[in-house]
Amino acid sequence: MGILIMKDFLAIIRKLDFIDLFKYGHFSISYAVPFDGNISAHADDMELFDMLTSRMNMYEYSFEYLIIHFNADDYNDQYISIDIRNVCALYTFDQEAKKEMSISFDPRIQLHVSPWADKFDKLQRNLSIKQSQRGIDNLWTIFDLRTEDLDKCREIITPSITQEVFRELYNYERPSGDQSIWTYLLRYERHSFYPKGMIGYFCDFIHVFCNFSKKQELNGEVAESTQLFPLFIECKNPQFASLVKIVESSPLYKMTAEVAGCRFAIAAPLFLFLKAKFADGIEHKLDKEFVDYTKEVGGFECSIAIYLLGLSLGYDKTYDSFYESAELPFFKKVIQSSIPSDSNDGKEVRPFPFNDNGKELVAEGKTVSETDKKESLDTEETKVIPSEETLSTHDKDNQDIVQNQPQSEMRQGQLFPDNNNSYLQEQLPIIWMRNKKQDVRPAFNEEEKSKLVSLGYESVKRFNDTVMKAIAGMNFDPEKEKCRFSTSKSQRKK
């Protein structure tokens, strides 16, 4: 019988796996790397490090894993058994991991810090980037987008742009200099006092372009100094499609498209809206009508916006909805059953709680006959989309947009909820303020009021036509607001 020759190996195992090894005395693994036994001599050995970490999965904290140095005879590429008596040393990924493990491990166990702490830091960043990019694939399934659009998005938002965004993020750097407009968009954070709701996202789009043009992030409400801002404020229906039509008539529309390689004026505000809407992640399968309308109003630029959203949310904030949308085979099957009722009389129960005119149904489960449904669809088909010529004058323009837009656009108050609408129900301004330029703003708390005062705003004393139009333009009821702040008892009784 020959003598077994023991060799030195390195392997990465989970902390919990080592606990099992320590508890039971042996543990089987499927991958290990042979080396000469002196790990300190390999601090700059990138080849050994790459071999050791080649099968690493995504991890969140460095104390979840450790490196084990052990002796064993050759294994057959399928598994290798580690005996506790043959463990030579244990190495943590970095100093922080050693501190964390020292608290929970048996005090007799000696832990060392590996010579590859900086390499593990870079490895975790690369794994994190890959995990973020998987968010794109999740959203492609959730929104049922075309595969060919994914390739087009990668041509526009190149890997070098993505790498730069993550480099800045991990190094706590803000974008500056000759960077892509997509870098400025992905890193954009609103610090300006822009109107809440859809107008704010279009102001953000303008601000991003200004940052890109000046090659630095600008402070203040820079979008308000542009010719588009008053047109946004005057728009009586400041929803996504209406605001896009306003931008289309400006030189900015073409300028941004040339530098971005697509209709940036659509992709940017749509991305910023979706990013804010799903800031906490997407937990469930999205409503089909919302998805369809998003694709309809965005066109190819919807795919661009979703691509950016996938990078921003990553896998962690999208997998719940993805799992439902993908209908994973090991999930329980959802059986939808309908119980016939004599009161329905063959009428259809609507799948969403608002009718074709965008108004909520009076009661849950209210039905509509096939005749009513046909009439509403016929009406929708005869609607006229306003032409660019119609957009030449403001008052008539805004009126025509509301009266002539398609039903899908009429419903976008629900599909693309404007934050201003939510404030009507959840929060009302504590005061209305205006400056010498006749710019009217609401303040929802004392902090916002103080900031407006510092910018030269004063409280509104008289609710004249200018003030009333501005209030209406921000989706508040001007008459109700006038009554709320009126000092006249007769006004308050109205």
Secondary structure in CASP SS format (residue, H / E / C, confidence):
PFRMAT SS
TARGET T0000
AUTHOR 0000-0000-0000
METHOD secondary structure of the structure
MODEL  1
M C 1.00
G C 1.00
I C 1.00
L C 1.00
I C 1.00
M C 1.00
K E 1.00
D E 1.00
F E 1.00
L E 1.00
A E 1.00
I E 1.00
I E 1.00
R E 1.00
K H 1.00
L H 1.00
D H 1.00
F H 1.00
I H 1.00
D H 1.00
L H 1.00
F H 1.00
K H 1.00
Y H 1.00
G C 1.00
H E 1.00
F E 1.00
S E 1.00
I E 1.00
S C 1.00
Y C 1.00
A C 1.00
V E 1.00
P E 1.00
F C 1.00
D C 1.00
G C 1.00
N C 1.00
I H 1.00
S H 1.00
A H 1.00
H H 1.00
A C 1.00
D C 1.00
D C 1.00
M H 1.00
E H 1.00
L H 1.00
F H 1.00
D H 1.00
M H 1.00
L H 1.00
T H 1.00
S C 1.00
R C 1.00
M C 1.00
N C 1.00
M C 1.00
Y C 1.00
E C 1.00
Y C 1.00
S H 1.00
F H 1.00
E H 1.00
Y E 1.00
L E 1.00
I E 1.00
I E 1.00
H E 1.00
F E 1.00
N E 1.00
A E 1.00
D C 1.00
D C 1.00
Y C 1.00
N C 1.00
D C 1.00
Q C 1.00
Y C 1.00
I E 1.00
S E 1.00
I E 1.00
D E 1.00
I H 1.00
R H 1.00
N H 1.00
V E 1.00
C E 1.00
A E 1.00
L E 1.00
Y E 1.00
T E 1.00
F C 1.00
D C 1.00
Q H 1.00
E H 1.00
A H 1.00
K H 1.00
K H 1.00
E H 1.00
M H 1.00
S H 1.00
I H 1.00
S H 1.00
F C 1.00
D C 1.00
P C 1.00
R C 1.00
I C 1.00
Q C 1.00
L E 1.00
H E 1.00
V E 1.00
S C 1.00
P C 1.00
W C 1.00
A H 1.00
D H 1.00
K H 1.00
F H 1.00
D H 1.00
K H 1.00
L H 1.00
Q H 1.00
R H 1.00
N H 1.00
L H 1.00
S H 1.00
I H 1.00
K H 1.00
Q H 1.00
S H 1.00
Q H 1.00
R H 1.00
G H 1.00
I H 1.00
D H 1.00
N H 1.00
L H 1.00
W H 1.00
T H 1.00
I H 1.00
F C 1.00
D C 1.00
L C 1.00
R C 1.00
T H 1.00
E H 1.00
D H 1.00
L H 1.00
D H 1.00
K H 1.00
C H 1.00
R H 1.00
E H 1.00
I H 1.00
I C 1.00
T C 1.00
P H 1.00
S H 1.00
I H 1.00
T H 1.00
Q H 1.00
E H 1.00
V H 1.00
F H 1.00
R H 1.00
E H 1.00
L H 1.00
Y H 1.00
N C 1.00
Y C 1.00
E C 1.00
R C 1.00
P C 1.00
S C 1.00
G C 1.00
D C 1.00
Q C 1.00
S C 1.00
I H 1.00
W H 1.00
T H 1.00
Y H 1.00
L H 1.00
L H 1.00
R C 1.00
Y C 1.00
E C 1.00
R C 1.00
H C 1.00
S C 1.00
F C 1.00
Y C 1.00
P C 1.00
K C 1.00
G C 1.00
M H 1.00
I H 1.00
G H 1.00
Y H 1.00
F H 1.00
C H 1.00
D H 1.00
F H 1.00
I H 1.00
H H 1.00
V H 1.00
F H 1.00
C H 1.00
N H 1.00
F H 1.00
S H 1.00
K H 1.00
K C 1.00
Q C 1.00
E C 1.00
L C 1.00
N C 1.00
G C 1.00
E C 1.00
V H 1.00
A H 1.00
E H 1.00
S H 1.00
T C 1.00
Q C 1.00
L H 1.00
F H 1.00
P H 1.00
L H 1.00
F H 1.00
I H 1.00
E H 1.00
C C 1.00
K C 1.00
N C 1.00
P C 1.00
Q C 1.00
F H 1.00
A H 1.00
S H 1.00
L H 1.00
V H 1.00
K H 1.00
I H 1.00
V H 1.00
E H 1.00
S C 1.00
S C 1.00
P H 1.00
L H 1.00
Y H 1.00
K H 1.00
M H 1.00
T H 1.00
A H 1.00
E H 1.00
V H 1.00
A H 1.00
G C 1.00
C C 1.00
R C 1.00
F H 1.00
A H 1.00
I H 1.00
A H 1.00
A H 1.00
P H 1.00
L H 1.00
F H 1.00
L H 1.00
F H 1.00
L H 1.00
K H 1.00
A H 1.00
K H 1.00
F C 1.00
A C 1.00
D C 1.00
G C 1.00
I C 1.00
E C 1.00
H C 1.00
K C 1.00
L C 1.00
D C 1.00
K H 1.00
E H 1.00
F H 1.00
V H 1.00
D H 1.00
Y H 1.00
T H 1.00
K H 1.00
E H 1.00
V H 1.00
G H 1.00
G C 1.00
F H 1.00
E H 1.00
C H 1.00
S H 1.00
I H 1.00
A H 1.00
I H 1.00
Y H 1.00
L H 1.00
L H 1.00
G H 1.00
L H 1.00
S H 1.00
L H 1.00
G C 1.00
Y C 1.00
D C 1.00
K C 1.00
T C 1.00
Y H 1.00
D H 1.00
S H 1.00
F H 1.00
Y H 1.00
E H 1.00
S H 1.00
A H 1.00
E C 1.00
L C 1.00
P C 1.00
F C 1.00
F C 1.00
K C 1.00
K C 1.00
V C 1.00
I C 1.00
Q C 1.00
S C 1.00
S C 1.00
I C 1.00
P C 1.00
S C 1.00
D C 1.00
S C 1.00
N C 1.00
D C 1.00
G C 1.00
K C 1.00
E E 1.00
V E 1.00
R C 1.00
P C 1.00
F C 1.00
P C 1.00
F E 1.00
N C 1.00
D C 1.00
N C 1.00
G C 1.00
K C 1.00
E E 1.00
L C 1.00
V C 1.00
A C 1.00
E C 1.00
G C 1.00
K C 1.00
T E 1.00
V E 1.00
S C 1.00
E H 1.00
T H 1.00
D H 1.00
K H 1.00
K H 1.00
E H 1.00
S H 1.00
L H 1.00
D H 1.00
T H 1.00
E H 1.00
E H 1.00
T C 1.00
K C 1.00
V C 1.00
I C 1.00
P C 1.00
S C 1.00
E C 1.00
E H 1.00
T H 1.00
L H 1.00
S H 1.00
T C 1.00
H H 1.00
D H 1.00
K H 1.00
D H 1.00
N H 1.00
Q H 1.00
D H 1.00
I H 1.00
V H 1.00
Q H 1.00
N H 1.00
Q C 1.00
P C 1.00
Q H 1.00
S H 1.00
E H 1.00
M H 1.00
R C 1.00
Q H 1.00
G H 1.00
Q H 1.00
L H 1.00
F C 1.00
P C 1.00
D C 1.00
N H 1.00
N H 1.00
N H 1.00
S H 1.00
Y H 1.00
L H 1.00
Q H 1.00
E H 1.00
Q C 1.00
L C 1.00
P C 1.00
I C 1.00
I E 1.00
W E 1.00
M E 1.00
R E 1.00
N C 1.00
K C 1.00
K C 1.00
Q C 1.00
D C 1.00
V E 1.00
R E 1.00
P E 1.00
A E 1.00
F C 1.00
N C 1.00
E H 1.00
E H 1.00
E H 1.00
K H 1.00
S H 1.00
K H 1.00
L H 1.00
V H 1.00
S H 1.00
L C 1.00
G C 1.00
Y C 1.00
E E 1.00
S E 1.00
V C 1.00
K C 1.00
R C 1.00
F C 1.00
N C 1.00
D H 1.00
T H 1.00
V H 1.00
M H 1.00
K H 1.00
A H 1.00
I H 1.00
A H 1.00
G H 1.00
M C 1.00
N C 1.00
F C 1.00
D C 1.00
P H 1.00
E H 1.00
K H 1.00
E H 1.00
K H 1.00
C H 1.00
R H 1.00
F H 1.00
S C 1.00
T C 1.00
S C 1.00
K H 1.00
S H 1.00
Q H 1.00
R H 1.00
K C 1.00
K C 1.00
END
